[in-house]
């Protein structure tokens, strides 16, 4: 009998032998899904398109339109598990990595307000209190073809931070879903890896940036260091307290810090800044997680974070992803420099997957067999699938990746 996805994940992340690493991917742009539908992807490959969330009952959901012969039983917690960037895509053999649905943003959230609208753009304040300008054209399934312009942020001075803290009460009962006990029971016996928090929710740089903006936090490291130290301490306290109940009720398999604190040329914070402001707080959280049985701790960041890897290892991070190829995050190079000190996930260049079969073969076979054989590596694209990847190329990539993962 073969290993379960969960067993593969746990063993792979600990550099133990596996029959093959988990077959996972991050996600898909809305525009990509639409393209694949137009190129022949069957509707049953994407069933949650047809689920009316309002029709969810305790033991099943109703497929409201289409797919007359495709009505899988699905509980509310299963519905939650397949949404978001870690949903399983079983139609293609892609395995799920669900997250516990904790609410880690501001409660109450800021009131979303559209301040100005033209034929081209929408100027609005989002639920995090950030003033953004969004391009209307090309938005599909919630995915925009370009990043929003970030104009203003809610925290500029200490009094703003004090007000923001009121929205981050870790003990607010609304941070846990009303059917929490059902979720705990559902995941008590599981064969898939379970993350303690949803992706893109918790991080020291990322949360400070949501509150102060990239320019604001970059300046504050130098002009308001005392305030930044308080911000970092608060984030550590919040993370520990908001997850304490989940760690007591169920033992998740891993934790994921979301940072996105780098660009192609390197990180937005220097090693000195990281060491002074973030490292002690990372250690507090990772020590807390380990005391509660979670020893696999991921960090998610786009861009090139190579110069920070020694400090991330010291901070207790055990895996980094998604290893953006355009930023020269080559998993082979990182493995040669750091060995088994840190596990890896990602690093397959999405640009190469868009270029056709020869390019796909070259990219996948040049990285995956070697890294899988060494252990501690989950092969995935270096981010979500963009719309320049055709359905045909996607199918071929999955086929080649599976071959590369199981090569002797």
N, C-alpha and C positions, 0 to 999 in steps of 0.2 A: 504493500500500500504506500502510495506516494505521500510526500509532505503536504500539509495544508499551506495556504498562503501565509498564514500567521507564523507557522513554524519556519518557513523559508525566510520570512522577514527577520525574525528574531535571531536566527542562526547567522544569516548573511550579515546583519549589522554587528554581530560579535565575531566575525571572521571565522565562523565555524563552517564545516563542510555542508553543502546543500546540493540537492539534485539539480536545481537551477535557481537563480535568483527570482524574486517576484516579477511578474510581468505587469508593470504599472506605467501609467502616464499621468501628466499633470492635468490636461484639459484641452479645450478646443474653443477657438473664437466663435462667436455667433455667426460671423460671415463664413467661416469654414464649414459649419454644419449646413448652412444654406447651399453652399457650393456642392457639398457632397450629396445632398438630396438631389440636386439638379443633375448630378453625374451618376445617379443610380443607387445611392445608398438607400436601402429599404427602410420604411417607416419603423419597422419593429426593431431596428438597430438603435433607435432613440425613443424608447417608449414613454419617457417622462414628459415628452412633448404633449402627450395626450392625457395626462393625469390632471384632473381638476382637484386642486388641493382642498377646495371647500367641501369636496365629497368624501374626504378621508374619514374613515371610521376606525374603531379600535382594532379591527382585525383585517381590514382590507381597504383598498381604494378602488374607485370606479374609473374605468377608461371611458371618457365621455364621448369621444368621436373617433371614427376610424378604428382600425385594428380589431375588427369584430371577432377574429379568431385568436386574438392575443390578449388575454386577460390574466396576467400573473397575479397570484395572491401577494399582497404587499401590505404590511402594517405601516402605521404612521412612522415608526422609528426606521423602518426599511426605506420609506420614502425619503426621510431626512438623510439617510446614509448615502443615497445615490445622487443627491444634489451636490453642487459645488465642485471645486477643483479636484477633489479626490474620489469622485464617484467611480464605481466600477463600470466597465463597459463590456459586460460579459458576452455580448454578441460577437465581439472580436477577440475574446479570450483575455481581455485586459482585466486585471484583478482589482477589487476595491480596497481602499484605505479610508474607512470612515473616520469621522471626527465627532467627539461629543459636542452637542449643540449648545455650548455655553454662550451667553451673550456678554461680550467683553468690551463693548463700546460704551458711549455715554448713555446713562439712564437717569432722567429722560434724555432722549436725543434732542438735538436742536431742531426747531421747526424748519422744514424744508420750504424755502421761499424762492420763487422765480422773481428776480428783480428787473430783468429786462429781457426781451426776446425779439430777435430779428429773423429774417428768412434763413440766415446762415448760422447764428449762434444763440445760445441760451446762457444768460448770466444768472446764477442761482447760488444760494447758500445751502449746503448739504447738511445731513444729520450730524456731522462732526463739527459744524460751525464754520466750515471752510467756504470762502467765496470762490467760485469756480466759473470759468467760461468754457462751455462745451460746444463743440461743432455738431450741428444737427445731422448733416449729410453722412450717410454711410453707417448709421447706427442700426445694428441688427442684433436681436436677442440680448439687448443690454450691453453689447460690445461696440465700442466706438473704434473707428479706423485711426484715430489719433488721440494722444493724451490731452486731457483738459489743460487749460491754462489756470494755474493756481494764483489767485490775486491777493487774498487776505486770509489771515489766520486768527483764531480767537484769543490766543495767549501772547501778550506782549510784555506785561509787567507782572509783578508778584500777585497783585490783587486779582488779575485775570486767572492766574494759576489756582488761587484759592477758590475761586468760583468754579473752575473746571473740576477740581477735586470733589466737589459736591455731587457731580454727575458720575463719579467713579467709586461709589460705595460698594465694596466687594461683597457685602452681606445683603445687598438688595435681593429679595427672593425672586425678582424677575430675571435674574441672571441665569436661573435654571428653568428649563421648560416645565410646564405643569404636569406632564406625564413622565417626570424624571424617573420614578420608580419602575415604570414600564421599560424605559430605556436601559436602566441598570440590569433588569432581569433579562432583557433581550441580549445584551452583550456579555452576560456572565459566562456563558459557554459560547465561544465564537471561534471561527477558523480564519478570521481576517485580522490584520493588525489594526489597532484602535489608537487614534491620536487623542491626547487629552484636550486639546483646544482646536478650534477651526483654524485653517490657515489664514494668514494676513490679518491676525488679530492682536498678537502680543509681541512686543519687542521694545528695547530701550531706545534705540535711535528712532524707530518707526513711530512710536507713540509720541515722543517728543516732537517729531517732525509734523505729525498731524495737528498738534497743538500750536506749534510755533512757526512751522514752515521751514524749508531747507535753509533759506538765508537767515531766518531768525535764530534757529538753533545753532547754526554755524558761527554766528557772531556771539551768541550767548556763552559759548564755551570760553570765550576770552573776556567778554565784557560783564557777564553776570554768572561767574562760576559757582557762587554760593547757591543761586537759584537752580542752576542745572544739577548740582549735587542733590538738592532737595527733590527735584523732578525725578531723578534716577532712583532715589530711595523710595519715593512714592510708587513708582512703577514696580519695583521689586516687591514691596509690601502688598500692593494690589494683586499681583500675579500669584503670590503665595496664598493669600487669603481667599481669593475667588476660586482657586482650584482645590482647596483643602477638602471640601465636602466630596468632590468627585474622586479624589484620591482615597478617601475613606470608604466610599461606597463601592468603587470598582477600581481595579488596578489596570490602567491603560498601558499600552505597550510602548508608547513613545510620546515625546513632547516636541513641538516645533516653534522655535523663535522665528518671527518674520521681521526682517530688517530692511532689505533693499537699500543698503547704505553704500553703494558703489556705482561707478560708471565704468566705461571702457578703460579709462586711464588709471583707475585705482579707486580706493574707498574715499568717501566723503569725510571720514575722520582719520586722523593719523594714528599710528600705533601709540604715540604718547597720549593723545586725547582718549583713545579707547582704554588704555591702561589706567588712567586717572579717574575717568568718569563712569566707565561701564564695567570693567573687569570685576571689581569687588561685588557689584550688584548681580552680575551673571553668576558668580560663585555662590552667592546666597541662594539664588533660585535653583541652580543645579544641585547644590548640596541638599536642599529641601526635597527636590524630586527624588534623588537617590535614596534618601531616608525613607521615602514612601514607595520604593520599589521600582521607580522609573529610571533606568540607567541608559536608555537610548535617547539622545537629545540632538535634534536636528537644528540647523540654522539655514534659513532661506534668504538668499540675497542674489539679485542680478548683479551684473558688473564684475569687475576684477577685485577680489578680496584676498589675493595671495599673500600680500604683506601682513595681513592680520591673522593668517592661519595659526602661527605659533601661539598667539594670544587666545584665539578661539579654543585651541586644545587646552590651554591652561585654564580657561573659563569653564571647561567641562562639556564643551560641544563634542559630540561623537560622530556627526555626519554633516557635511555641507552639500548644498544643492541650490539651483539646478545646473551650475557650472556652465555659464553662458559662453558659447564658443566664440561669438563675435567679440567678446571681451578677453579672448585668449585664456580662458579657464579650461585648460586641457587636463582631463582626469589622469592621463598617462604621466604627464609631467608632475602633477601633484602627488601621485602615488610614488613616483621615483624619489621624490624629496622627503615625503613624510611617512612612507611605508604604511604600517598598520596602526599608526597613531590616530588616524581619522578615516572613517568610512566615507563613501562618495555615492552620489546619485545624480544622474543626468549626463550632460556633456556631449550628447549627440547633436550635431549641428543641424538645426532646422532648415538652414539655407540649402544644405546638401540634399536633404530629403525632398526639397521642391524641384531638384534638377533632373530627376529621372533615375532609372534603374541602375545604371553604372555608378552614378554618384552615390546612391543609397548603399550599394554593395561596398564601395570603397570606404565610405564613412563608417558604416557599422562594423565591418570586418576588421578595420584597422584599430578599433578601440575595444569592442565588446569582448571577444574571446579572451584576450590577454588579461583584461581587468576582472572578468568573471572567474577565470582560473585562479587569480590571486586572492579572490574573496573580498568581502566588504564593499561590494559595488552593485547598485541597482541601475541597469541601463534604461534611461528614458531620454526623450527629447530635452533640449536645454531650455524649454519653456512650453507653453501651450502651442497647439498646432495652428499656425497662421493660415489665412485663406489662399496663399500662393501654393500650398501643398494640395495637389489633386487627390481625389478619392482613390484613384488607381495607385498613385505613389504611396499614399497612406497604407493601403492594403499590402503593397509590396514591402514597405518598411517593416510592418508588423511580422510578416513572414520571414524576412531576413534576420530581424532581431531575434526571433524565437530560435532560428537555426544557429545563430551566433551564441546564444545563451546555453544551448545544449551541446555545443561542439565538444568533442573529446580532445 
